[in-house]
Amino acid sequence: MPLALITGASAGIGRCFAEALARRGYDLILVARSTARIEALGRELSERHQVRAEAWTADLASDAGREDVAARIAALPRLDLLVNNAGFATTGKLQKIPLGPQMDMLRVHVMTPMRLCHAALPRMVEHGAGAIINVSSIAGFLFGPGNVNYSATKAYLTSFSLGLDTEVRSAGVRVQALCPGFTHTEIHTEMPHIKRQIPAWMWGKAEHVVETSLRQLERNGAVICVPGLLNKVLWRVLTMIPRGLRGTLAVRRKRSSG
């Protein structure tokens, strides 16, 4: 059976990846901070789909947690798919909010995917097969006040994925930057003001995001995956707007909604 490792697997998009891959017959290594939730999910998927699902508890904001997962990956005889999904969001202007969560965001969104890719790629390249999905965001194409590090880290993930693809595609390894728009997950549940500001018709389901990602990967499609027609249109518009104007528009929108 193929094997996939998913970070942030206990909820939201990560959990949907776990469920979708189990249906496809993948054995799983499920990584999350919550031991109880990840173990429960592992048991559920094992019983329902007759796959092996290993629960691995790790805090990816810590050096120790990151290195533990990297060592687990490096020790595997084969890894067919790595899904770098773990993440979280904060709100507030940088000079007014605590520094700790911002540092943790950089570690989880930037350092961890890079480190786990570094651990996984030697074996993937050796076998001439394998894939990596880095869960980025359409927010990486926009920037403005109130979430500067979230947008910046997602921009890194997208650029990192595009560059990494140029290094490994000829070796048979696929890389995808998954860039969802507004998606119903726990990240946004913890930020109710976002739910109030964004119309309901702009929100998508995590299950659709994951199925779109896997279909595009299976078809060996483009590196950037933007699920949903509305998000694709928004993405194309954003890429045509000069970067300086994107920031101006974001400031005006923030003022009008605040």
PyRosetta script that sets phi, psi and omega in degrees:
from pyrosetta import init, pose_from_sequence

init()
pose = pose_from_sequence("MPLALITGASAGIGRCFAEALARRGYDLILVARSTARIEALGRELSERHQVRAEAWTADLASDAGREDVAARIAALPRLDLLVNNAGFATTGKLQKIPLGPQMDMLRVHVMTPMRLCHAALPRMVEHGAGAIINVSSIAGFLFGPGNVNYSATKAYLTSFSLGLDTEVRSAGVRVQALCPGFTHTEIHTEMPHIKRQIPAWMWGKAEHVVETSLRQLERNGAVICVPGLLNKVLWRVLTMIPRGLRGTLAVRRKRSSG")
pose.set_psi(1, 145.0)
pose.set_omega(1, 174.5)
pose.set_phi(2, -68.4)
pose.set_psi(2, 158.5)
pose.set_omega(2, -176.8)
pose.set_phi(3, -124.9)
pose.set_psi(3, 134.4)
pose.set_omega(3, 176.6)
pose.set_phi(4, -126.7)
pose.set_psi(4, 142.8)
pose.set_omega(4, 172.3)
pose.set_phi(5, -115.5)
pose.set_psi(5, 129.9)
pose.set_omega(5, -175.9)
pose.set_phi(6, -125.3)
pose.set_psi(6, 125.7)
pose.set_omega(6, 173.8)
pose.set_phi(7, -93.4)
pose.set_psi(7, 152.6)
pose.set_omega(7, -176.3)
pose.set_phi(8, 61.7)
pose.set_psi(8, 41.2)
pose.set_omega(8, -169.1)
pose.set_phi(9, -87.1)
pose.set_psi(9, -3.9)
pose.set_omega(9, -171.8)
pose.set_phi(10, -83.1)
pose.set_psi(10, -13.1)
pose.set_omega(10, -175.9)
pose.set_phi(11, -156.9)
pose.set_psi(11, 166.9)
pose.set_omega(11, 171.8)
pose.set_phi(12, 59.4)
pose.set_psi(12, -137.4)
pose.set_omega(12, -177.1)
pose.set_phi(13, -62.5)
pose.set_psi(13, -38.0)
pose.set_omega(13, 179.2)
pose.set_phi(14, -61.9)
pose.set_psi(14, -43.8)
pose.set_omega(14, 178.2)
pose.set_phi(15, -64.0)
pose.set_psi(15, -40.7)
pose.set_omega(15, 178.7)
pose.set_phi(16, -63.7)
pose.set_psi(16, -37.8)
pose.set_omega(16, 174.3)
pose.set_phi(17, -60.7)
pose.set_psi(17, -44.4)
pose.set_omega(17, -179.6)
pose.set_phi(18, -60.1)
pose.set_psi(18, -45.2)
pose.set_omega(18, -179.1)
pose.set_phi(19, -66.6)
pose.set_psi(19, -43.3)
pose.set_omega(19, -179.1)
pose.set_phi(20, -65.9)
pose.set_psi(20, -40.6)
pose.set_omega(20, -179.3)
pose.set_phi(21, -72.3)
pose.set_psi(21, -35.4)
pose.set_omega(21, 175.6)
pose.set_phi(22, -62.5)
pose.set_psi(22, -40.7)
pose.set_omega(22, 176.5)
pose.set_phi(23, -61.6)
pose.set_psi(23, -31.0)
pose.set_omega(23, 179.4)
pose.set_phi(24, -83.6)
pose.set_psi(24, 1.4)
pose.set_omega(24, 176.2)
pose.set_phi(25, 90.4)
pose.set_psi(25, 16.9)
pose.set_omega(25, 177.6)
pose.set_phi(26, -80.2)
pose.set_psi(26, 136.9)
pose.set_omega(26, 160.0)
pose.set_phi(27, -73.9)
pose.set_psi(27, 153.9)
pose.set_omega(27, -169.5)
pose.set_phi(28, -132.4)
pose.set_psi(28, 144.7)
pose.set_omega(28, 163.2)
pose.set_phi(29, -116.9)
pose.set_psi(29, 114.7)
pose.set_omega(29, -172.7)
pose.set_phi(30, -105.1)
pose.set_psi(30, 119.8)
pose.set_omega(30, -175.1)
pose.set_phi(31, -113.0)
pose.set_psi(31, 130.5)
pose.set_omega(31, 176.6)
pose.set_phi(32, -163.7)
pose.set_psi(32, 169.5)
pose.set_omega(32, 178.5)
pose.set_phi(33, -80.0)
pose.set_psi(33, -31.4)
pose.set_omega(33, -174.6)
pose.set_phi(34, -87.5)
pose.set_psi(34, 107.7)
pose.set_omega(34, -178.6)
pose.set_phi(35, -61.9)
pose.set_psi(35, -47.0)
pose.set_omega(35, -176.0)
pose.set_phi(36, -61.5)
pose.set_psi(36, -45.6)
pose.set_omega(36, -176.8)
pose.set_phi(37, -68.7)
pose.set_psi(37, -40.6)
pose.set_omega(37, -176.6)
pose.set_phi(38, -73.1)
pose.set_psi(38, -35.1)
pose.set_omega(38, 176.2)
pose.set_phi(39, -67.9)
pose.set_psi(39, -39.8)
pose.set_omega(39, 177.8)
pose.set_phi(40, -63.3)
pose.set_psi(40, -42.2)
pose.set_omega(40, 178.2)
pose.set_phi(41, -64.2)
pose.set_psi(41, -41.7)
pose.set_omega(41, 178.9)
pose.set_phi(42, -60.0)
pose.set_psi(42, -44.5)
pose.set_omega(42, 178.4)
pose.set_phi(43, -63.1)
pose.set_psi(43, -43.2)
pose.set_omega(43, -178.7)
pose.set_phi(44, -61.6)
pose.set_psi(44, -46.0)
pose.set_omega(44, -178.0)
pose.set_phi(45, -70.6)
pose.set_psi(45, -35.9)
pose.set_omega(45, 178.1)
pose.set_phi(46, -63.0)
pose.set_psi(46, -44.4)
pose.set_omega(46, -177.9)
pose.set_phi(47, -70.3)
pose.set_psi(47, -39.0)
pose.set_omega(47, -174.0)
pose.set_phi(48, -78.0)
pose.set_psi(48, -35.9)
pose.set_omega(48, -171.9)
pose.set_phi(49, -117.5)
pose.set_psi(49, 3.1)
pose.set_omega(49, -179.8)
pose.set_phi(50, 53.5)
pose.set_psi(50, 47.4)
pose.set_omega(50, 174.0)
pose.set_phi(51, -119.2)
pose.set_psi(51, 162.9)
pose.set_omega(51, 173.4)
pose.set_phi(52, -87.5)
pose.set_psi(52, 130.3)
pose.set_omega(52, -179.7)
pose.set_phi(53, -132.5)
pose.set_psi(53, 107.1)
pose.set_omega(53, -179.0)
pose.set_phi(54, -93.1)
pose.set_psi(54, 127.1)
pose.set_omega(54, 178.0)
pose.set_phi(55, -92.8)
pose.set_psi(55, 130.2)
pose.set_omega(55, -177.3)
pose.set_phi(56, -129.9)
pose.set_psi(56, 113.4)
pose.set_omega(56, -179.4)
pose.set_phi(57, -88.1)
pose.set_psi(57, 126.9)
pose.set_omega(57, 179.9)
pose.set_phi(58, -157.1)
pose.set_psi(58, 141.2)
pose.set_omega(58, 171.8)
pose.set_phi(59, -97.3)
pose.set_psi(59, 103.9)
pose.set_omega(59, -173.7)
pose.set_phi(60, -76.2)
pose.set_psi(60, -5.0)
pose.set_omega(60, 172.6)
pose.set_phi(61, -80.6)
pose.set_psi(61, -10.3)
pose.set_omega(61, 179.9)
pose.set_phi(62, -103.6)
pose.set_psi(62, 148.8)
pose.set_omega(62, 177.6)
pose.set_phi(63, -61.1)
pose.set_psi(63, -40.6)
pose.set_omega(63, -178.2)
pose.set_phi(64, -63.9)
pose.set_psi(64, -45.0)
pose.set_omega(64, -179.7)
pose.set_phi(65, -64.1)
pose.set_psi(65, -42.3)
pose.set_omega(65, 179.3)
pose.set_phi(66, -62.3)
pose.set_psi(66, -45.6)
pose.set_omega(66, -177.5)
pose.set_phi(67, -70.4)
pose.set_psi(67, -31.9)
pose.set_omega(67, 176.3)
pose.set_phi(68, -61.6)
pose.set_psi(68, -45.4)
pose.set_omega(68, -179.8)
pose.set_phi(69, -68.3)
pose.set_psi(69, -40.3)
pose.set_omega(69, 177.8)
pose.set_phi(70, -60.8)
pose.set_psi(70, -40.8)
pose.set_omega(70, 178.9)
pose.set_phi(71, -66.1)
pose.set_psi(71, -37.5)
pose.set_omega(71, 177.4)
pose.set_phi(72, -62.7)
pose.set_psi(72, -42.6)
pose.set_omega(72, 179.3)
pose.set_phi(73, -64.5)
pose.set_psi(73, -45.9)
pose.set_omega(73, -177.3)
pose.set_phi(74, -62.8)
pose.set_psi(74, -27.1)
pose.set_omega(74, -178.1)
pose.set_phi(75, -83.6)
pose.set_psi(75, -10.8)
pose.set_omega(75, -178.0)
pose.set_phi(76, -72.4)
pose.set_psi(76, 137.4)
pose.set_omega(76, 174.8)
pose.set_phi(77, -67.2)
pose.set_psi(77, -25.8)
pose.set_omega(77, 179.6)
pose.set_phi(78, -159.6)
pose.set_psi(78, 139.1)
pose.set_omega(78, 172.2)
pose.set_phi(79, -134.0)
pose.set_psi(79, 120.1)
pose.set_omega(79, -175.4)
pose.set_phi(80, -88.0)
pose.set_psi(80, -30.1)
pose.set_omega(80, -178.0)
pose.set_phi(81, -149.0)
pose.set_psi(81, 129.3)
pose.set_omega(81, 173.2)
pose.set_phi(82, -113.0)
pose.set_psi(82, 123.8)
pose.set_omega(82, 177.9)
pose.set_phi(83, -113.3)
pose.set_psi(83, 105.6)
pose.set_omega(83, 177.0)
pose.set_phi(84, -87.3)
pose.set_psi(84, 91.3)
pose.set_omega(84, -173.9)
pose.set_phi(85, -111.5)
pose.set_psi(85, -22.6)
pose.set_omega(85, -173.4)
pose.set_phi(86, -54.8)
pose.set_psi(86, 136.8)
pose.set_omega(86, 179.0)
pose.set_phi(87, -179.0)
pose.set_psi(87, 170.1)
pose.set_omega(87, 176.5)
pose.set_phi(88, -158.4)
pose.set_psi(88, 172.3)
pose.set_omega(88, -177.8)
pose.set_phi(89, -131.4)
pose.set_psi(89, 154.5)
pose.set_omega(89, 172.7)
pose.set_phi(90, -131.9)
pose.set_psi(90, 165.6)
pose.set_omega(90, 175.8)
pose.set_phi(91, -134.6)
pose.set_psi(91, 153.9)
pose.set_omega(91, 179.8)
pose.set_phi(92, 122.0)
pose.set_psi(92, 151.5)
pose.set_omega(92, 178.8)
pose.set_phi(93, -67.6)
pose.set_psi(93, 143.9)
pose.set_omega(93, -170.9)
pose.set_phi(94, -55.8)
pose.set_psi(94, -41.9)
pose.set_omega(94, -175.7)
pose.set_phi(95, -74.3)
pose.set_psi(95, -8.8)
pose.set_omega(95, -176.0)
pose.set_phi(96, -108.5)
pose.set_psi(96, -9.2)
pose.set_omega(96, -175.5)
pose.set_phi(97, -111.3)
pose.set_psi(97, 158.4)
pose.set_omega(97, -178.9)
pose.set_phi(98, -59.6)
pose.set_psi(98, 145.1)
pose.set_omega(98, -178.5)
pose.set_phi(99, -74.8)
pose.set_psi(99, -34.7)
pose.set_omega(99, -174.2)
pose.set_phi(100, -52.2)
pose.set_psi(100, -53.2)
pose.set_omega(100, 179.3)
pose.set_phi(101, -61.4)
pose.set_psi(101, -31.5)
pose.set_omega(101, 177.8)
pose.set_phi(102, -67.5)
pose.set_psi(102, -41.2)
pose.set_omega(102, 176.8)
pose.set_phi(103, -64.5)
pose.set_psi(103, -41.3)
pose.set_omega(103, 177.7)
pose.set_phi(104, -62.3)
pose.set_psi(104, -38.6)
pose.set_omega(104, 179.0)
pose.set_phi(105, -61.7)
pose.set_psi(105, -43.2)
pose.set_omega(105, 178.1)
pose.set_phi(106, -62.7)
pose.set_psi(106, -39.0)
pose.set_omega(106, 179.1)
pose.set_phi(107, -66.4)
pose.set_psi(107, -42.0)
pose.set_omega(107, -176.2)
pose.set_phi(108, -76.7)
pose.set_psi(108, -42.6)
pose.set_omega(108, -174.9)
pose.set_phi(109, -84.2)
pose.set_psi(109, -26.3)
pose.set_omega(109, -173.6)
pose.set_phi(110, -114.0)
pose.set_psi(110, -60.0)
pose.set_omega(110, -175.0)
pose.set_phi(111, -64.7)
pose.set_psi(111, -43.3)
pose.set_omega(111, -176.1)
pose.set_phi(112, -66.3)
pose.set_psi(112, -50.4)
pose.set_omega(112, 178.4)
pose.set_phi(113, -59.1)
pose.set_psi(113, -41.1)
pose.set_omega(113, 178.9)
pose.set_phi(114, -62.1)
pose.set_psi(114, -45.1)
pose.set_omega(114, -178.0)
pose.set_phi(115, -65.4)
pose.set_psi(115, -41.6)
pose.set_omega(115, -178.0)
pose.set_phi(116, -72.3)
pose.set_psi(116, -34.2)
pose.set_omega(116, 173.1)
pose.set_phi(117, -62.5)
pose.set_psi(117, -42.6)
pose.set_omega(117, 179.0)
pose.set_phi(118, -60.6)
pose.set_psi(118, -35.5)
pose.set_omega(118, 179.2)
pose.set_phi(119, -74.7)
pose.set_psi(119, -34.6)
pose.set_omega(119, -174.0)
pose.set_phi(120, -84.3)
pose.set_psi(120, -31.8)
pose.set_omega(120, -168.9)
pose.set_phi(121, -65.8)
pose.set_psi(121, -38.6)
pose.set_omega(121, -178.5)
pose.set_phi(122, -55.2)
pose.set_psi(122, -43.6)
pose.set_omega(122, -179.6)
pose.set_phi(123, -72.1)
pose.set_psi(123, -38.0)
pose.set_omega(123, 177.9)
pose.set_phi(124, -62.2)
pose.set_psi(124, -46.2)
pose.set_omega(124, 179.8)
pose.set_phi(125, -64.4)
pose.set_psi(125, -39.3)
pose.set_omega(125, 178.3)
pose.set_phi(126, -58.8)
pose.set_psi(126, -41.6)
pose.set_omega(126, -179.0)
pose.set_phi(127, -84.2)
pose.set_psi(127, -11.4)
pose.set_omega(127, -178.4)
pose.set_phi(128, 67.3)
pose.set_psi(128, 29.5)
pose.set_omega(128, -177.9)
pose.set_phi(129, -160.4)
pose.set_psi(129, 161.8)
pose.set_omega(129, 178.6)
pose.set_phi(130, 128.5)
pose.set_psi(130, 167.0)
pose.set_omega(130, -178.0)
pose.set_phi(131, -150.4)
pose.set_psi(131, 153.3)
pose.set_omega(131, 177.6)
pose.set_phi(132, -130.6)
pose.set_psi(132, 129.9)
pose.set_omega(132, 172.6)
pose.set_phi(133, -114.6)
pose.set_psi(133, 118.0)
pose.set_omega(133, 174.6)
pose.set_phi(134, -102.2)
pose.set_psi(134, 115.9)
pose.set_omega(134, -176.9)
pose.set_phi(135, -80.4)
pose.set_psi(135, 102.5)
pose.set_omega(135, 178.9)
pose.set_phi(136, -98.2)
pose.set_psi(136, -140.3)
pose.set_omega(136, -179.4)
pose.set_phi(137, -168.2)
pose.set_psi(137, 151.9)
pose.set_omega(137, 172.7)
pose.set_phi(138, -63.3)
pose.set_psi(138, -19.6)
pose.set_omega(138, 176.2)
pose.set_phi(139, -61.7)
pose.set_psi(139, -20.8)
pose.set_omega(139, 178.3)
pose.set_phi(140, -67.5)
pose.set_psi(140, -14.7)
pose.set_omega(140, 178.3)
pose.set_phi(141, -95.6)
pose.set_psi(141, 0.3)
pose.set_omega(141, -178.3)
pose.set_phi(142, -134.1)
pose.set_psi(142, 155.8)
pose.set_omega(142, 176.2)
pose.set_phi(143, -147.9)
pose.set_psi(143, 156.8)
pose.set_omega(143, -179.9)
pose.set_phi(144, 174.2)
pose.set_psi(144, -177.5)
pose.set_omega(144, -174.7)
pose.set_phi(145, -70.0)
pose.set_psi(145, 146.4)
pose.set_omega(145, 172.1)
pose.set_phi(146, 102.3)
pose.set_psi(146, -18.9)
pose.set_omega(146, 178.1)
pose.set_phi(147, -153.6)
pose.set_psi(147, 46.2)
pose.set_omega(147, -171.8)
pose.set_phi(148, -61.2)
pose.set_psi(148, -38.5)
pose.set_omega(148, -178.6)
pose.set_phi(149, -75.8)
pose.set_psi(149, -33.2)
pose.set_omega(149, 177.7)
pose.set_phi(150, -61.7)
pose.set_psi(150, -52.1)
pose.set_omega(150, 179.6)
pose.set_phi(151, -62.0)
pose.set_psi(151, -39.8)
pose.set_omega(151, -178.3)
pose.set_phi(152, -65.9)
pose.set_psi(152, -41.8)
pose.set_omega(152, -179.5)
pose.set_phi(153, -68.6)
pose.set_psi(153, -35.1)
pose.set_omega(153, 178.5)
pose.set_phi(154, -71.1)
pose.set_psi(154, -35.5)
pose.set_omega(154, 174.1)
pose.set_phi(155, -61.8)
pose.set_psi(155, -40.4)
pose.set_omega(155, 176.5)
pose.set_phi(156, -59.3)
pose.set_psi(156, -47.8)
pose.set_omega(156, -176.7)
pose.set_phi(157, -59.8)
pose.set_psi(157, -40.9)
pose.set_omega(157, 179.5)
pose.set_phi(158, -67.0)
pose.set_psi(158, -47.1)
pose.set_omega(158, 179.2)
pose.set_phi(159, -64.0)
pose.set_psi(159, -41.7)
pose.set_omega(159, 178.1)
pose.set_phi(160, -58.8)
pose.set_psi(160, -44.0)
pose.set_omega(160, -178.9)
pose.set_phi(161, -65.2)
pose.set_psi(161, -43.0)
pose.set_omega(161, 178.8)
pose.set_phi(162, -61.6)
pose.set_psi(162, -44.0)
pose.set_omega(162, 178.9)
pose.set_phi(163, -67.4)
pose.set_psi(163, -42.0)
pose.set_omega(163, -179.0)
pose.set_phi(164, -63.5)
pose.set_psi(164, -36.8)
pose.set_omega(164, 177.9)
pose.set_phi(165, -58.2)
pose.set_psi(165, -37.9)
pose.set_omega(165, 179.6)
pose.set_phi(166, -66.5)
pose.set_psi(166, -24.1)
pose.set_omega(166, -179.5)
pose.set_phi(167, -83.7)
pose.set_psi(167, -32.4)
pose.set_omega(167, -167.4)
pose.set_phi(168, -118.9)
pose.set_psi(168, -10.5)
pose.set_omega(168, -177.4)
pose.set_phi(169, -59.5)
pose.set_psi(169, -40.9)
pose.set_omega(169, -179.1)
pose.set_phi(170, -66.0)
pose.set_psi(170, -17.9)
pose.set_omega(170, 177.7)
pose.set_phi(171, -89.9)
pose.set_psi(171, 1.6)
pose.set_omega(171, 178.0)
pose.set_phi(172, 92.7)
pose.set_psi(172, 8.9)
pose.set_omega(172, -179.1)
pose.set_phi(173, -103.5)
pose.set_psi(173, 132.4)
pose.set_omega(173, -179.1)
pose.set_phi(174, -102.2)
pose.set_psi(174, 145.5)
pose.set_omega(174, 178.3)
pose.set_phi(175, -129.7)
pose.set_psi(175, 138.1)
pose.set_omega(175, 178.1)
pose.set_phi(176, -134.0)
pose.set_psi(176, 136.4)
pose.set_omega(176, 168.4)
pose.set_phi(177, -102.1)
pose.set_psi(177, 107.2)
pose.set_omega(177, -180.0)
pose.set_phi(178, -86.5)
pose.set_psi(178, 120.6)
pose.set_omega(178, -173.0)
pose.set_phi(179, -121.8)
pose.set_psi(179, 79.7)
pose.set_omega(179, 178.9)
pose.set_phi(180, -72.5)
pose.set_psi(180, 160.7)
pose.set_omega(180, 167.8)
pose.set_phi(181, -90.9)
pose.set_psi(181, -148.1)
pose.set_omega(181, 179.1)
pose.set_phi(182, -66.3)
pose.set_psi(182, 121.9)
pose.set_omega(182, -174.3)
pose.set_phi(183, -131.2)
pose.set_psi(183, 138.3)
pose.set_omega(183, 179.6)
pose.set_phi(184, -69.6)
pose.set_psi(184, 102.0)
pose.set_omega(184, 176.1)
pose.set_phi(185, -143.1)
pose.set_psi(185, 176.3)
pose.set_omega(185, -179.9)
pose.set_phi(186, -66.7)
pose.set_psi(186, -25.9)
pose.set_omega(186, 178.9)
pose.set_phi(187, -56.0)
pose.set_psi(187, -46.6)
pose.set_omega(187, -177.4)
pose.set_phi(188, -81.5)
pose.set_psi(188, -24.0)
pose.set_omega(188, 174.3)
pose.set_phi(189, -62.0)
pose.set_psi(189, -33.5)
pose.set_omega(189, 179.4)
pose.set_phi(190, -80.2)
pose.set_psi(190, -3.6)
pose.set_omega(190, 178.0)
pose.set_phi(191, -127.2)
pose.set_psi(191, 73.1)
pose.set_omega(191, -173.3)
pose.set_phi(192, -59.5)
pose.set_psi(192, -26.4)
pose.set_omega(192, 179.7)
pose.set_phi(193, -64.6)
pose.set_psi(193, -30.9)
pose.set_omega(193, 176.5)
pose.set_phi(194, -65.8)
pose.set_psi(194, -42.8)
pose.set_omega(194, 178.4)
pose.set_phi(195, -59.3)
pose.set_psi(195, -37.3)
pose.set_omega(195, -178.7)
pose.set_phi(196, -72.9)
pose.set_psi(196, -33.6)
pose.set_omega(196, -174.7)
pose.set_phi(197, -79.9)
pose.set_psi(197, -30.0)
pose.set_omega(197, -172.9)
pose.set_phi(198, -100.3)
pose.set_psi(198, 126.1)
pose.set_omega(198, -179.8)
pose.set_phi(199, -57.1)
pose.set_psi(199, 148.4)
pose.set_omega(199, -176.4)
pose.set_phi(200, -60.0)
pose.set_psi(200, -33.0)
pose.set_omega(200, -176.2)
pose.set_phi(201, -70.4)
pose.set_psi(201, -11.7)
pose.set_omega(201, 179.5)
pose.set_phi(202, -88.4)
pose.set_psi(202, -5.9)
pose.set_omega(202, -175.7)
pose.set_phi(203, -93.0)
pose.set_psi(203, 139.8)
pose.set_omega(203, 177.7)
pose.set_phi(204, -115.1)
pose.set_psi(204, 173.4)
pose.set_omega(204, -179.4)
pose.set_phi(205, -99.6)
pose.set_psi(205, 142.8)
pose.set_omega(205, -179.6)
pose.set_phi(206, -61.6)
pose.set_psi(206, -34.6)
pose.set_omega(206, 180.0)
pose.set_phi(207, -61.5)
pose.set_psi(207, -40.2)
pose.set_omega(207, 179.0)
pose.set_phi(208, -67.2)
pose.set_psi(208, -40.4)
pose.set_omega(208, 177.9)
pose.set_phi(209, -57.1)
pose.set_psi(209, -46.9)
pose.set_omega(209, -175.9)
pose.set_phi(210, -69.0)
pose.set_psi(210, -44.3)
pose.set_omega(210, -179.8)
pose.set_phi(211, -63.9)
pose.set_psi(211, -38.5)
pose.set_omega(211, 177.0)
pose.set_phi(212, -63.2)
pose.set_psi(212, -43.7)
pose.set_omega(212, 179.6)
pose.set_phi(213, -60.5)
pose.set_psi(213, -48.9)
pose.set_omega(213, -176.2)
pose.set_phi(214, -68.7)
pose.set_psi(214, -37.7)
pose.set_omega(214, 177.2)
pose.set_phi(215, -62.4)
pose.set_psi(215, -43.6)
pose.set_omega(215, -179.7)
pose.set_phi(216, -66.1)
pose.set_psi(216, -39.0)
pose.set_omega(216, 178.3)
pose.set_phi(217, -64.4)
pose.set_psi(217, -44.8)
pose.set_omega(217, -178.2)
pose.set_phi(218, -64.7)
pose.set_psi(218, -28.0)
pose.set_omega(218, 178.4)
pose.set_phi(219, -89.7)
pose.set_psi(219, 4.9)
pose.set_omega(219, -179.7)
pose.set_phi(220, 57.7)
pose.set_psi(220, 46.0)
pose.set_omega(220, -176.4)
pose.set_phi(221, -80.6)
pose.set_psi(221, -163.7)
pose.set_omega(221, -177.2)
pose.set_phi(222, -64.1)
pose.set_psi(222, 159.0)
pose.set_omega(222, -178.9)
pose.set_phi(223, -65.7)
pose.set_psi(223, -44.8)
pose.set_omega(223, -179.1)
pose.set_phi(224, -84.7)
pose.set_psi(224, 126.8)
pose.set_omega(224, 178.2)
pose.set_phi(225, -118.2)
pose.set_psi(225, 116.6)
pose.set_omega(225, 178.6)
pose.set_phi(226, -117.2)
pose.set_psi(226, 102.5)
pose.set_omega(226, -177.0)
pose.set_phi(227, -73.2)
pose.set_psi(227, 139.9)
pose.set_omega(227, 174.3)
pose.set_phi(228, 93.6)
pose.set_psi(228, 134.7)
pose.set_omega(228, -177.9)
pose.set_phi(229, -61.4)
pose.set_psi(229, -44.2)
pose.set_omega(229, -179.5)
pose.set_phi(230, -60.2)
pose.set_psi(230, -43.2)
pose.set_omega(230, 179.6)
pose.set_phi(231, -66.7)
pose.set_psi(231, -35.9)
pose.set_omega(231, 177.4)
pose.set_phi(232, -63.1)
pose.set_psi(232, -42.9)
pose.set_omega(232, 178.6)
pose.set_phi(233, -63.5)
pose.set_psi(233, -45.7)
pose.set_omega(233, 179.0)
pose.set_phi(234, -60.4)
pose.set_psi(234, -42.6)
pose.set_omega(234, 179.3)
pose.set_phi(235, -60.9)
pose.set_psi(235, -46.5)
pose.set_omega(235, -179.9)
pose.set_phi(236, -63.1)
pose.set_psi(236, -40.5)
pose.set_omega(236, 178.1)
pose.set_phi(237, -63.4)
pose.set_psi(237, -45.2)
pose.set_omega(237, -179.0)
pose.set_phi(238, -60.9)
pose.set_psi(238, -39.5)
pose.set_omega(238, -178.2)
pose.set_phi(239, -70.0)
pose.set_psi(239, -18.0)
pose.set_omega(239, 178.7)
pose.set_phi(240, -91.9)
pose.set_psi(240, -15.0)
pose.set_omega(240, -179.7)
pose.set_phi(241, -84.3)
pose.set_psi(241, 130.8)
pose.set_omega(241, 176.8)
pose.set_phi(242, -55.3)
pose.set_psi(242, 145.1)
pose.set_omega(242, -174.4)
pose.set_phi(243, -57.4)
pose.set_psi(243, -41.4)
pose.set_omega(243, -179.9)
pose.set_phi(244, -61.7)
pose.set_psi(244, -38.4)
pose.set_omega(244, 179.1)
pose.set_phi(245, -69.4)
pose.set_psi(245, -33.5)
pose.set_omega(245, 177.2)
pose.set_phi(246, -58.1)
pose.set_psi(246, -43.2)
pose.set_omega(246, 178.5)
pose.set_phi(247, -65.3)
pose.set_psi(247, -39.6)
pose.set_omega(247, 178.8)
pose.set_phi(248, -62.9)
pose.set_psi(248, -44.0)
pose.set_omega(248, 179.2)
pose.set_phi(249, -63.3)
pose.set_psi(249, -38.6)
pose.set_omega(249, 180.0)
pose.set_phi(250, -65.7)
pose.set_psi(250, -39.5)
pose.set_omega(250, 178.4)
pose.set_phi(251, -64.4)
pose.set_psi(251, -43.3)
pose.set_omega(251, -179.9)
pose.set_phi(252, -65.2)
pose.set_psi(252, -39.7)
pose.set_omega(252, 178.9)
pose.set_phi(253, -65.4)
pose.set_psi(253, -38.9)
pose.set_omega(253, 178.9)
pose.set_phi(254, -62.5)
pose.set_psi(254, -43.7)
pose.set_omega(254, -179.0)
pose.set_phi(255, -66.2)
pose.set_psi(255, -39.7)
pose.set_omega(255, -177.8)
pose.set_phi(256, -70.8)
pose.set_psi(256, -29.1)
pose.set_omega(256, -179.0)
pose.set_phi(257, -91.4)
pose.set_psi(257, -14.6)
pose.set_omega(257, -176.8)
pose.set_phi(258, -95.0)
pose.dump_pdb("model.pdb")
